[in-house]
Every structure is written in C-alpha cells, then in structure tokens.
C-alpha cells in the first residue's frame, strides 16, 4: 500500500521529531553528567591543595595520633568534605594502605584505595571516582612524603556524587516528558496535514474545473438558442416600422393643417 504525499510528509515530520529527541537524550544527559563530575573533581582538587598544609606537617612528626585525628576532623569541617588519612607501606613491591583517621568513620561507606594508589605511584595529587551509581564518590588524593622522598601517607578528600546522579536523572526525565509531548504534537500535526491534503486537492480540482468551464468557448447550438429570441424581436420591430412611420406622417399633416 503506497502512502499519499501528505501521509509521507506526516511520517517524515514525525521521524525527524523522534530523531531530534533521541539525539538530545543521548547527547545532553551524558555530557551533563561528565561536566558535573568534572566540576566536582576540580573542586575537590582545589580543596586538597588549599586545606592540606597543617595536616601534611602534622603527619610524620611528633604530633600524637589523637591530635592528628582531631586535625583531620577539623579539616573536614572547614572543607565540607570527608577527609581520610591513609598510611602507606610497601609490601613485596605493592602498596598497602591502612586507615589512620577518617572524618566519616561509622557514618560513610569505606573508600577504595584505587585513587590513593595512583597518587602514590605518580607522586602527585590525582582525582578519580570510586564506586558507581548512586553510591559513587568523587575522590582527590594528595600524597605526603617523608624527608627522603618516599610517600608515607595519603590525604584523601571525598564527596558523594548522589546529587550529580540525581540532577542527571531529573534532566533525563524532563527530556523524556518533553519528547513525549513533542511526539504527540507531531502526531496531531501529521494527522491534520494528512487530512487536509485530500480536501485541498479536491478543492483545487474543483477550482480548475470551474476555470476551464469559464474559459471554454460557447457551444454553437447554445449561441443559436440565445440568438433566436433576439432575431425574432428584430424581425417584429422591422415589420412594425412602416406603420409607425405612416402614423407619424399623418400626425404631422394634421398639425400643419
């Protein structure tokens, strides 16, 4: 079954709308999530650079461990992020980590050591994401070295990414709702276009037929029928003309007399 031109236009219009919505959903939501996560990681890295000074000087010194833990909690309160202090030991060529202090102890899930291990290996501040889904956590790890250069501790700043996941989910939901409304409007518009197409074609055909009838020359028989009454009147007027002239002359003579 072949579709009419109006139906094909309606289908094309609907397909373009669906394609645009799909591209928006697949491009905007992942891009938004990447940007928000990048901003979160950048903020954590800046916090690690600006708030780790006192803690870096305290570890490895004669400061008692309870005071170090208190300083960890203070740093967490100032920065607004969870702060974890890890000690590093090299065992058979691999880094082993022990948790010395944690501002989120007992209230937050344990962190992985992947980002901390990269910070030790690269000997610089690194960022990353631990976990996935609603439980994902943004992490910034800053290594602290001994005087001879070996890394002995890692200060880890972390913040949950639940707000990022929630924001992206909200945007995706809004895109789907807006897409459903747009597709519904496309269906209605396509239906109206398809319905108006045959009516417009019929009206156009009727107008063309009327114009052809107006432009078509009259039929000879129709001209003959129209000319018949006119010819009869002319003949009657011609027959009555002598009598009319005679009457007029008679009236003229009486007036002269």
N, C-alpha and C positions, 0 to 999 in steps of 0.2 A: 504494500500500500504506500503510495507516494504522498508525501505531505505537500500541502499547498505552500505558496510563498510566504503567506502570513504566518502559518504554523512553523515553518522553518525559521523565520525571524524570531518568533517567540522562543523556540528551543535554543537558538544561538544566544539570545539575551539571557536566558536562564543559566546556560552553561558558563557564560562569561562572569555572571554574578557569583556562581558557585566557585569558579576557579579563583576569583579575586579574594573571596572569603577564606578559602583553603590556604592560599599563599600568605594571607595576613596572619592566619592562625599558626602556620608552620614557621613563619619568619619572625614575627613580633615577639611571641612568647619566649622562645629560646634565647633570642637576642636580649630581651629584657632581663631574663634570669642571669645571663652571663654578665651584663653590665652591673646589676645589683650585687652579685657576688664579688665582682672586681672592686666595686666601691667599698664593700665590707672588708675585703682583704687589704686594700690600701690603707683604710682607716686603722686596722689592727697593726699594720707595719709601722705607721707613724706613731701609734701609741707605744709600741715596743721600743722605738728609738728614743722617745722623749721621757718615758717613765721608768726605764731600767737602770738608771745611773746608781741610785742608792743600793739597790738590790745587788747589782754587779759588784760593788765594792764590799758588800757585807759577806757574800759567799766566799769561802776560802780564807776568810780572815779569822780572827779570834772571837768574832761575834757568836754568842751561843745560839744553838738551833732554835730555841723558843723565840728569841728575838728576831731571828731570820723569818720564822713563820709569821710572826706579828707584822713584820715589814711586808711580807707577801700579801697579807690581808689588807694592809693599808694601801698598797699599790693597786690592788683590785678595786678598793673603794674609790680611789682617785680616778682611775682609768675607766671604771664602769664595765670592766671585762673580767672574766675569770682568769686568774694567774696561777700557773703551776710551775714549781721549781723542781727540775729533774737533775739528778747526779748521773754522770756518765762513767762507766767502767768498760774497758776493752778486755774482752774475754775471748781468747783464741781467735783474734783478728776481727771480731764483731763487737759492735757497740751494745752494751747492756745498760738499761735505764732503771733508775729507782726514784720513786716519788718522795721527795723530802718535805715538800709543803704544797698545799693545794687549797686555794680560797673556796673552791666548790666542793670540798670533801664532804661526802654524805648527802649532798643535795643535787649533784650533777653526775651524769654517767662518766665512767673512766674514759680518758682520751687514749687514742692510739699513739704510737711513737713514730709513725712514718715521717711526719714533717720534722720532728726533732732529730731523727736520724739523718735527714738530708742537711739540716743545719750544721750538724757535727761534721759530716763528710765535706761539705762545701765551705765550712768555716765562715759562714756569713748568715745574716738574717734571711730567712725564707718564709714563704707563706704557702698555705695549702688548705685543702678541705678534707676533713676526717668524717667518715660515715657517709650516709646517703639518705635521701628522702627527708621527711620532717625532722629526723634526728641528726641531720648533717650539721657540722660545726666548722666554722672558719677558724683557722689557726695561723698564728705568727710565732715563729720560734727564733730566739736570739741566743747564740752560743756565748758562753763566758769561759775564757781560757785561764789557765794557770800562767804564772810568770814566764815559764819556759815555752809557752805557746800551745801546749796540748789543751784540748777542750775538756773541761771538767764538769761543767754544768750547762743546762739549757733552761732559759726562762721562756715559758710558753704562755702566750695570750690567746684566749679563745672566746668566741661568741657564737651563739646558736644562729642557724640560718632559717629558723622556722618562719620568721617574718618575711624573708625573701620568698620562701616557698609559698606562703600564704598570699603574698601580693601577686605572684605569677599565676597562681590558681584563680584568683579573682579576675585578673585580666583575661585569662583563657575563657572563663565562664562568661564574661561580658562579650567577648568576641563571638562565642557560640550563640548567645542570645541575639546579638545584633545581626549575626549571619542568618539565623532562622527568620528574623523579621524581614531582612532584605530578600531572602529567597521567597518568602510568602508574597511580598510585594511584586517580585519578578514574575511569580506565577499569575498573580492577578493581572498585571500589565500584559503578560503574554496572552492570557485568555481574552482580554479586551481587544488586543491587536488582532488576534485570530478571528474574533467575532466581527470586528469592524471591517475586516478585509473583504469578505463576500458581499456585504451590504454596499460598501463603497464601489466594488466592481460592478454590481447591478445598477447602482445609481449612475455610474459613468456610462454604462452601456445604454441605459435609458436616455441620457442626455445626448449621446452621439446619435441614437436613432432619431430623436426629435430634430436635431440639427440637420440630419440627412433629409428628413421629410420637408423641412423648410427650404432647403437648398434644391430639392428635386423639382425640375420644370413641370408645369401642369400638364395633365393628360389632354390630348386634343379633343376627346369626347366631352371632357368636363368643360373645356373652353366653348365648345359648341352649345352645350346646355346653358352656360352662363350667357352666351351671346344671343340665344333665342328670344328671350323677353325683350331685350334691348332692340333687336331688329324689328320686332312687332310694333313696339311703340313708335319707332321711326317711320314705319310704313303708315300707321294710323295718322301720325302728325302730317305726313306728306299728303295724304288723301284729304285731310280737312283743311289744308292750307288754301285752296282756291275759294272755298266757301267763305272762309274767313276774310280773304281779300275782297270778295264781292260785297260782303256785308259792310266792310269798312268804306268802300267807294260809295255805296248807297247812302250811308250816313253823311258822308262828305257832301254829296249833291244836295241833300235836304238842307244842310246848313247854309250852303251858298245861295240856294233859292230863297 
